[in-house]
Amino acid sequence: MAENEARAYAHALDEALRDAVATKSDLREMELRLTVKLGGMLAAGVAMAAALVKLIH
């Protein structure tokens, strides 16, 4: 394989993976968003359970 060909393959691979690979920062941001969403769902579930208990009694 010629050096120019190898450089072309390396460049193409770099371009292809640049958008497909998540960084640690990306993962931390996603974890934070998921934690916030899960907390919101948990709060909504507790509120719904409290409302049902209030309606039943």
Legacy VTK file of the C-alpha trace (Angstrom):
# vtk DataFile Version 3.0
C-alpha trace
ASCII
DATASET POLYDATA
POINTS 57 float
0.000 0.000 0.000
1.419 3.361 -0.965
1.797 6.088 1.638
-0.704 8.345 -0.161
-3.243 5.536 -0.232
-2.712 4.831 3.474
-3.152 8.514 4.290
-6.388 8.592 2.272
-7.733 5.552 4.145
-6.741 7.052 7.496
-8.415 10.349 6.626
-11.602 8.596 5.458
-11.705 6.505 8.634
-11.172 9.607 10.783
-14.032 11.409 9.030
-16.352 8.393 9.354
-15.696 7.848 13.063
-15.586 11.471 14.167
-19.400 11.764 14.355
-20.082 8.143 15.331
-17.900 7.884 18.449
-19.112 9.387 21.715
-16.635 11.212 23.926
-16.583 11.088 27.720
-18.133 14.556 27.711
-20.961 13.325 25.469
-21.609 10.415 27.820
-21.624 12.653 30.919
-24.100 15.021 29.258
-26.362 12.128 28.283
-26.148 10.674 31.794
-27.194 14.018 33.272
-30.154 14.323 30.904
-31.274 10.768 31.674
-30.957 11.377 35.417
-33.096 14.515 35.177
-35.732 12.697 33.087
-35.793 9.738 35.465
-36.186 12.081 38.435
-39.078 13.814 36.706
-40.805 10.517 35.988
-40.285 9.382 39.569
-41.768 12.632 40.913
-44.746 12.297 38.564
-45.301 8.713 39.707
-45.226 9.698 43.379
-47.637 12.564 42.706
-50.019 10.238 40.857
-49.884 7.680 43.663
-50.565 10.396 46.238
-53.508 11.633 44.194
-54.948 8.122 43.945
-54.577 7.577 47.687
-56.328 10.884 48.321
-59.170 9.967 45.965
-59.656 6.528 47.491
-59.783 7.746 51.087
LINES 1 58
57 0 1 2 3 4 5 6 7 8 9 10 11 12 13 14 15 16 17 18 19 20 21 22 23 24 25 26 27 28 29 30 31 32 33 34 35 36 37 38 39 40 41 42 43 44 45 46 47 48 49 50 51 52 53 54 55 56
